[in-house]
Amino acid sequence: MESTTPKLLLKLILLLYVSGFLLFQLLPLAFLLHIPPLSSPASIINSNPSSLFPKEAYPTKSGYLPVNSTTASSIFYIFYEAQSLLLPDLSQTPLIIWLQGGPGCSSLFGNFMEIGPWHVNLHNHHNHRQLPSFVLEPNPGAWNRVFGLLFLDNPIGSGFSIASEAEEIPRDQLAIAKHLYVAITKFIELDPILFKSRPVYIAGESYAGKFVPAIGYYILKKNDELMMPDHDHDQSQILINLGGVAIGNGLIDPVTQVATHADNAYFSGLINERQRIELERHQQEAIRLAKMRHWREATNARHQVVDIVEVSLLINQGDLFP
Ligand SMILES: *[C@@H]1O[C@H](CO)[C@@H](O)[C@H](O)[C@H]1NC(C)=O
């Protein structure tokens, strides 16, 4: 890898940062530039301690978890072990699995911008003619302080996860759950003594408000099946010790939730009466399209609803979003 490439890439990312949205798709690319290419999807990526990142910033494990025995489709993962022990030993320490929303956003957004042990931040130079640079900084609010923290790029096709055929990319929550179930099982099998008995908490935000209940429910069903007395004891099947689920700002049932946006914004004092009427009109349109199962149009209509609230926030409150 030529040394100029990362610099060029960082500049490219910086340019895209202005348009905002693509940032989290590309940041992980910069992170991985210094890691040798994979020999096979199932191989573990080796950290290269001689690179520009501090040694502590490297994950405990990362790599690919195959989800289909007949194809190369795999879920990319990064795992950070708990930094300190609350319980007598690691094999009882809870594991948190993080799923990003989107759908289609890499969970590395959550890792580098939200809950991972190291954040990617922009550092502004004193000399304002110099472009700001990216810095990696410890996150005092990291979720792996006392829990193991596993990020999965879900579904296949998002982030670094591999979809060997476009047809294999899930189109419903059951298909999502099946892939996640295989991936979680494969992760536990990487080190059964360390992982098998640990309580698993599935957490996520935004569109993961659909993924989290889907995989949570699927695990409960599978565990029930595995505990049936007449179940033929297939060695490849393991119980997942589900401890709980957690959802932040989840889009769980858009038709119900979108219907409340105008009232929420109005009674929070964020929009005025005229804007409330306009918003109600737009949200009714989004709901109408969703009920007709015109998903793309419904998604666009909902984005318009959210845009209207955000624009009025920017105008009315000035610095709410610095
Ligand atoms: C595995 O891949 C095959 C071939 O593309 C496909 O027919 C099958 O549905 C896939 N299974 C899962 C669980 O994705």
The ligand as an SDF file (V2000), in Angstrom:
LIG
                    3D

 14 14  0  0  0  0  0  0  0  0999 V2000
  -27.8990  -19.6020    0.2930 C   0  0  0  0  0  0  0  0  0  0  0  0
  -27.5310  -19.4010   -1.0460 O   0  0  0  0  0  0  0  0  0  0  0  0
  -28.3480  -20.0420   -2.0150 C   0  0  0  0  0  0  0  0  0  0  0  0
  -27.7370  -19.8010   -3.3830 C   0  0  0  0  0  0  0  0  0  0  0  0
  -27.6450  -18.4170   -3.6620 O   0  0  0  0  0  0  0  0  0  0  0  0
  -29.7660  -19.5060   -1.8850 C   0  0  0  0  0  0  0  0  0  0  0  0
  -30.6130  -20.2020   -2.7800 O   0  0  0  0  0  0  0  0  0  0  0  0
  -30.2720  -19.6900   -0.4490 C   0  0  0  0  0  0  0  0  0  0  0  0
  -31.5390  -19.1040   -0.3110 O   0  0  0  0  0  0  0  0  0  0  0  0
  -29.3080  -19.0550    0.5230 C   0  0  0  0  0  0  0  0  0  0  0  0
  -29.7290  -19.3200    1.8900 N   0  0  0  0  0  0  0  0  0  0  0  0
  -29.8420  -18.3300    2.7960 C   0  0  0  0  0  0  0  0  0  0  0  0
  -30.2720  -18.7610    4.1580 C   0  0  0  0  0  0  0  0  0  0  0  0
  -29.6160  -17.1550    2.5490 O   0  0  0  0  0  0  0  0  0  0  0  0
  1  2  1  0
  1 10  1  0
  2  3  1  0
  3  4  1  0
  3  6  1  0
  4  5  1  0
  6  7  1  0
  6  8  1  0
  8  9  1  0
  8 10  1  0
 10 11  1  0
 11 12  1  0
 12 13  1  0
 12 14  2  0
M  END
$$$$
